[in-house]
């Protein structure tokens, strides 16, 4: 299977077909943002990454720099999580390692593409937290430093991909600075950050930053709708993911959507004094606290923006915040941000105690809203 460039022209398809000795028939799948061409005589099936349609501006910017010979030695891709920054970085690395790129995209046929697709390209180094850890450690960065110091095995560029860069512990971050301060010729470091404020300032200052925003809702739904057909409501998925389409697609995998709905129900029951915060915390103790925080932060954002929405568009868990004074909602938001920073740091807090404190605060928050709502209703009844 060969993946062709986004929005290809007829010439692009003809070139790919001729180069890869494939049939001329091509099936366009716009919701994948790629063209899949049936290949009859391939050396091996390949799987290469290509950027999403909403990333075209950033892609063209880097292509122009590449064409002008002005690519920097380090690029940091920043923006919200769940919008495809890692996919973009992988696509760019594979495109730079492709020996015969076509129309600014990987050809899918050359030796470089085959090695990239197999995950065995000797000139590509991927640095991510190891299994069971949220931290990139200094030993991993030392291996990266050794990789950078060596010459290219395929005679082209060397690429290092680091994601997420904010997961570097302090020693690892300091070790990475050496590679950033003394770049090796023909080496490009691609750093991906979901929370750039958590990245050491000296690292940020040594990288060219490429910013990514959430795609507009129409573009996100155009991509998500075919993928969710018969599985879930794309509008609801995108709302649950805070407008991030790749994160919305991930909600369909496993039990993430069910877990979110169960959390929403539990928070509503706590607000109604029908469930104990401590009992709910015990049930949630097996879940990742960051996931709980992410959902609660989304609901708070919706509550803060509710003046721009109709009440029909709000989930019950958001409606319970409708009568909470915004000054208190913002105070609780600050608490969530503080807890998120604590979890994203290298600290290892007691999950059970953290969840208990969080849900007790939620109970106190919503109790104020319930009292205000009842008082307003009594006033309205008196007027009637």
C-alpha positions as CSV (number, residue, x, y, z in Angstrom):
1,X,0.0,0.0,0.0
2,X,1.3,3.4,-1.0
3,X,0.2,6.7,0.6
4,X,0.2,9.7,-1.7
5,X,0.3,13.4,-0.9
6,X,-2.7,15.3,0.5
7,X,-5.0,16.8,-2.1
8,X,-2.9,15.3,-5.0
9,X,-3.2,16.4,-8.6
10,X,-3.6,14.0,-11.5
11,X,0.1,14.4,-12.2
12,X,1.0,13.5,-8.6
13,X,-1.0,10.2,-9.0
14,X,0.5,9.5,-12.4
15,X,4.0,10.0,-11.0
16,X,3.4,7.7,-8.0
17,X,1.8,5.0,-10.1
18,X,4.6,5.0,-12.6
19,X,7.3,5.2,-9.9
20,X,5.8,2.4,-7.9
21,X,4.6,0.2,-10.8
22,X,1.1,0.2,-9.6
23,X,-2.3,0.2,-11.3
24,X,-3.7,3.5,-12.3
25,X,-6.9,3.1,-10.2
26,X,-6.8,5.2,-7.1
27,X,-9.4,5.6,-4.3
28,X,-9.6,9.0,-2.6
29,X,-10.5,8.8,1.0
30,X,-10.8,12.5,2.1
31,X,-11.5,11.6,5.7
32,X,-8.0,10.1,5.9
33,X,-6.5,13.0,4.0
34,X,-4.5,10.6,1.9
35,X,-4.8,8.7,-1.4
36,X,-4.5,5.0,-1.2
37,X,-3.3,3.3,-4.4
38,X,-3.6,-0.4,-5.0
39,X,-0.1,-1.8,-5.5
40,X,0.4,-5.2,-7.3
41,X,4.1,-5.6,-7.4
42,X,5.6,-4.1,-4.3
43,X,8.7,-5.1,-2.4
44,X,6.8,-4.8,0.9
45,X,3.7,-3.1,2.3
46,X,4.5,0.3,3.7
47,X,2.9,2.6,6.3
48,X,4.0,6.1,6.1
49,X,2.7,9.2,7.9
50,X,1.3,12.3,6.2
51,X,0.2,15.5,7.7
52,X,-3.5,16.4,8.2
53,X,-5.4,18.8,6.0
54,X,-5.6,21.5,8.7
55,X,-1.7,21.5,9.0
56,X,-1.1,22.5,5.4
57,X,0.1,26.0,6.3
58,X,2.8,24.7,8.6
59,X,3.8,22.0,6.2
60,X,4.2,24.4,3.3
61,X,6.2,26.8,5.6
62,X,8.8,24.0,6.4
63,X,8.9,22.9,2.8
64,X,9.8,26.4,1.7
65,X,12.5,26.6,4.3
66,X,13.8,23.2,3.1
67,X,13.8,24.3,-0.5
68,X,15.7,27.5,0.4
69,X,18.2,25.5,2.4
70,X,17.2,27.3,5.6
71,X,15.9,24.6,7.8
72,X,17.0,25.2,11.4
73,X,18.8,22.6,13.5
74,X,15.9,22.3,15.9
75,X,12.1,22.8,15.5
76,X,9.5,22.7,18.3
77,X,6.0,21.9,17.3
78,X,3.6,23.4,19.9
79,X,-0.1,23.5,20.4
80,X,-3.0,21.6,22.2
81,X,-2.8,17.9,22.5
82,X,-4.9,15.7,20.2
83,X,-4.5,17.7,17.0
84,X,-1.9,15.6,15.2
85,X,1.4,17.3,16.0
86,X,3.2,13.9,16.5
87,X,1.8,12.7,13.2
88,X,3.1,16.0,11.6
89,X,6.6,15.4,13.1
90,X,6.7,11.8,11.9
91,X,5.6,12.9,8.4
92,X,8.3,15.5,8.3
93,X,11.0,13.2,9.4
94,X,10.0,10.5,6.9
95,X,9.8,13.1,4.1
96,X,13.3,14.3,4.9
97,X,14.6,10.7,4.9
98,X,12.9,9.9,1.6
99,X,15.4,9.5,-1.2
100,X,13.0,10.4,-4.0
101,X,10.2,12.6,-2.6
102,X,7.3,13.5,-4.9
103,X,5.5,16.8,-4.6
104,X,6.9,17.5,-1.2
105,X,5.8,14.1,0.2
106,X,7.4,10.7,0.9
107,X,7.4,8.5,-2.2
108,X,6.6,5.3,-0.3
109,X,8.9,3.2,-2.5
110,X,12.5,4.0,-1.9
111,X,14.8,2.4,0.6
112,X,14.4,5.3,3.0
113,X,10.7,5.0,3.0
114,X,10.7,1.3,3.5
115,X,13.0,1.6,6.5
116,X,10.9,4.4,7.9
117,X,7.7,2.4,7.4
118,X,9.2,-0.5,9.2
119,X,10.4,1.7,12.1
120,X,14.0,0.6,11.5
121,X,15.6,3.6,9.8
122,X,19.1,4.0,11.3
123,X,19.1,7.7,10.8
124,X,15.8,8.3,12.7
125,X,15.9,8.4,16.5
126,X,12.7,8.6,18.5
127,X,12.8,9.7,22.1
128,X,9.6,9.2,24.2
129,X,8.9,8.1,27.8
130,X,9.6,4.4,28.1
131,X,6.8,1.9,29.0
132,X,5.1,2.6,32.3
133,X,6.8,6.0,32.7
134,X,5.8,9.7,32.1
135,X,9.4,10.8,32.2
136,X,12.2,10.9,29.6
137,X,15.4,10.1,31.6
138,X,19.0,11.2,31.2
139,X,20.1,7.7,30.0
140,X,17.7,8.1,27.0
141,X,19.1,11.5,26.2
142,X,22.7,10.1,26.4
143,X,21.7,7.6,23.7
144,X,20.3,10.5,21.6
145,X,23.6,12.4,22.1
146,X,25.6,9.3,20.8
147,X,23.2,9.1,17.8
148,X,23.7,12.8,17.0
149,X,27.5,12.5,17.1
150,X,27.6,9.7,14.6
151,X,27.6,10.1,10.8
152,X,24.5,9.3,8.8
153,X,24.3,5.6,7.8
154,X,22.3,6.3,4.7
155,X,24.3,9.3,3.5
156,X,21.5,11.8,4.1
157,X,20.1,13.7,7.1
158,X,19.8,12.4,10.6
159,X,16.4,13.1,12.4
160,X,15.6,12.9,16.1
161,X,12.0,13.2,17.3
162,X,11.3,14.0,20.9
163,X,7.7,13.8,22.3
164,X,6.6,15.2,24.6
165,X,9.6,17.4,25.3
166,X,8.0,18.6,28.6
167,X,8.4,15.0,30.0
168,X,12.2,15.5,30.1
169,X,13.3,15.5,33.8
170,X,15.7,18.2,34.8
171,X,18.9,16.2,34.3
172,X,17.7,15.0,30.8
173,X,16.7,18.5,29.8
174,X,20.2,19.8,30.8
175,X,21.8,17.0,28.8
176,X,19.7,17.8,25.7
177,X,20.9,21.4,25.8
178,X,24.4,20.2,24.6
179,X,22.9,18.9,21.4
180,X,20.9,22.1,20.9
181,X,23.9,24.3,21.7
182,X,26.3,22.4,19.5
183,X,24.2,21.1,16.6
184,X,25.7,18.4,14.4
185,X,25.8,19.1,10.7
186,X,23.0,17.4,8.8
187,X,20.9,16.7,11.9
188,X,17.4,18.0,12.7
189,X,15.8,17.7,16.1
190,X,12.0,17.7,16.0
191,X,10.5,18.5,19.4
192,X,6.8,18.1,20.1
193,X,5.3,20.0,23.0
194,X,1.7,20.0,24.2
195,X,2.4,22.3,27.2
196,X,5.3,24.6,26.1
197,X,5.2,26.5,29.3
198,X,6.4,23.4,31.0
199,X,9.5,23.2,28.8
200,X,12.8,24.7,30.0
201,X,13.2,28.2,28.7
202,X,16.7,27.6,27.5
203,X,15.4,24.7,25.3
204,X,12.6,26.8,23.9
205,X,15.0,29.6,23.0
206,X,17.2,27.3,20.9
207,X,14.4,26.0,18.7
208,X,12.3,27.5,16.0
209,X,8.7,27.3,17.2
210,X,5.9,26.2,14.9
211,X,2.5,26.8,16.4
212,X,-0.6,24.7,15.8
213,X,-4.1,25.7,16.8
214,X,-7.2,23.7,17.0
215,X,-8.7,23.3,13.5
216,X,-12.0,25.1,12.9
217,X,-15.0,22.9,13.8
218,X,-16.2,22.5,10.2
219,X,-12.8,21.1,9.1
220,X,-12.6,18.8,12.1
221,X,-16.0,17.4,11.6
222,X,-15.4,16.9,7.9
223,X,-12.5,14.6,8.8
224,X,-14.1,13.0,11.9
225,X,-17.6,12.3,10.5
226,X,-16.7,9.4,8.1
227,X,-14.5,7.8,10.8
228,X,-17.3,7.8,13.4
229,X,-20.1,6.7,11.1
230,X,-22.3,4.1,12.9
231,X,-20.1,4.4,16.0
232,X,-20.7,7.7,17.7
233,X,-22.1,11.2,17.1
234,X,-19.1,13.2,15.7
235,X,-20.4,16.5,17.2
236,X,-20.5,14.9,20.7
237,X,-17.1,13.3,20.2
238,X,-15.5,16.6,19.2
239,X,-17.1,18.4,22.1
240,X,-15.9,15.8,24.5
241,X,-12.3,16.2,23.1
242,X,-12.4,20.0,23.4
243,X,-12.4,20.5,19.7
244,X,-9.3,18.3,19.1
245,X,-10.2,15.9,16.2
246,X,-7.4,13.3,16.7
247,X,-8.3,13.1,20.4
248,X,-12.0,12.8,19.4
249,X,-11.1,9.8,17.2
250,X,-9.2,8.2,20.1
251,X,-12.3,8.4,22.3
252,X,-13.9,5.7,20.1
253,X,-11.1,3.3,21.1
254,X,-11.5,1.2,24.3
255,X,-13.7,2.5,27.0
256,X,-12.6,6.1,27.1
257,X,-16.1,7.5,26.1
258,X,-17.9,5.2,28.6
259,X,-15.4,6.3,31.4
260,X,-16.1,9.9,30.6
261,X,-19.8,9.5,30.7
262,X,-19.6,7.6,34.0
263,X,-17.5,10.4,35.5
264,X,-20.0,13.0,34.4
265,X,-22.9,11.0,36.0
266,X,-20.9,10.6,39.2
267,X,-20.2,14.4,39.4
268,X,-23.9,15.2,38.9
269,X,-24.8,12.7,41.7
270,X,-22.2,14.3,44.0
271,X,-23.8,17.7,43.3
272,X,-27.2,16.3,44.1
273,X,-25.8,14.8,47.4
274,X,-26.7,11.4,46.0
275,X,-23.2,10.0,46.1
276,X,-20.2,10.4,48.4
277,X,-17.1,12.1,47.0
278,X,-15.0,9.5,48.9
279,X,-16.8,6.6,47.3
280,X,-16.4,8.1,43.9
281,X,-12.7,8.7,44.5
282,X,-12.3,5.0,45.4
283,X,-13.9,3.9,42.2
284,X,-11.8,6.3,40.2
285,X,-8.5,5.3,41.8
286,X,-7.7,2.9,39.0
287,X,-8.0,5.7,36.4
288,X,-5.2,8.1,35.4
289,X,-5.9,11.3,37.4
290,X,-4.8,13.4,34.4
291,X,-7.7,12.0,32.4
292,X,-10.2,13.0,35.2
293,X,-8.7,16.5,35.4
294,X,-8.8,16.9,31.6
295,X,-12.6,16.1,31.5
296,X,-13.3,18.4,34.5
297,X,-11.4,21.2,32.9
298,X,-13.4,20.8,29.7
299,X,-16.7,21.0,31.6
300,X,-15.5,24.1,33.5
301,X,-14.6,25.7,30.2
302,X,-18.1,25.1,28.9
303,X,-19.6,26.5,32.0
304,X,-17.5,29.7,31.7
305,X,-18.6,30.1,28.1
306,X,-22.2,29.2,28.7
307,X,-23.5,32.7,28.1
308,X,-22.6,32.2,24.4
309,X,-24.5,28.9,24.3
310,X,-28.1,27.8,24.7
311,X,-29.0,25.7,27.7
312,X,-30.0,22.9,25.4
313,X,-26.4,22.5,24.3
314,X,-25.0,21.9,27.8
315,X,-24.4,18.5,29.4
316,X,-26.0,17.9,32.8
317,X,-22.6,18.1,34.4
318,X,-22.2,21.6,33.0
319,X,-25.7,22.7,34.0
320,X,-24.9,22.0,37.7
321,X,-22.4,24.8,37.4
322,X,-24.9,27.3,35.9
323,X,-25.7,28.9,39.3
324,X,-22.2,28.9,40.7
325,X,-20.7,32.4,40.8
326,X,-18.0,32.6,38.1
327,X,-15.4,33.9,40.7
328,X,-15.8,30.5,42.4
329,X,-15.6,28.6,39.1
330,X,-12.4,30.4,38.3
331,X,-11.0,29.6,41.7
332,X,-11.7,25.9,41.1
333,X,-10.1,26.2,37.6
334,X,-6.9,27.5,39.2
335,X,-7.0,24.5,41.5
336,X,-7.3,22.1,38.6
337,X,-4.4,23.9,36.8
338,X,-2.3,23.6,39.9
339,X,-3.0,19.8,40.2
340,X,-2.3,19.3,36.5
341,X,1.1,20.9,36.9
342,X,1.8,18.8,39.9
343,X,1.0,15.6,37.9
344,X,2.9,16.7,34.9
345,X,6.0,17.4,37.0
346,X,8.1,14.5,38.2
347,X,6.2,14.4,41.5
348,X,4.4,11.2,42.3
349,X,1.4,12.2,44.5
350,X,-1.0,9.8,46.2
351,X,-3.7,9.3,43.6
352,X,-6.4,8.3,46.1
353,X,-5.8,11.4,48.3
354,X,-5.6,13.7,45.2
355,X,-9.0,12.4,43.9
356,X,-10.6,12.7,47.3
357,X,-9.5,16.3,47.7
358,X,-10.6,17.1,44.1
359,X,-14.1,15.6,44.5
360,X,-14.6,17.2,48.0
361,X,-13.8,20.5,46.4
362,X,-16.3,19.7,43.6
363,X,-19.0,19.0,46.2
364,X,-18.4,22.3,48.0
365,X,-18.4,24.1,44.6
366,X,-21.7,22.7,43.4
367,X,-23.3,23.0,46.8
368,X,-23.0,26.8,46.4
369,X,-24.6,26.5,42.9
370,X,-27.5,24.4,44.2
371,X,-28.2,26.9,47.0
372,X,-28.1,29.9,44.5
373,X,-30.4,28.0,42.2
374,X,-32.9,27.2,44.9
375,X,-32.9,30.8,46.1
376,X,-33.5,32.1,42.6
377,X,-36.4,29.6,42.1
378,X,-38.0,30.7,45.4
379,X,-37.7,34.3,44.3
380,X,-39.4,33.5,40.9
381,X,-42.2,31.6,42.7
382,X,-42.8,34.6,44.9
383,X,-43.0,36.9,41.9
384,X,-45.5,34.6,40.2
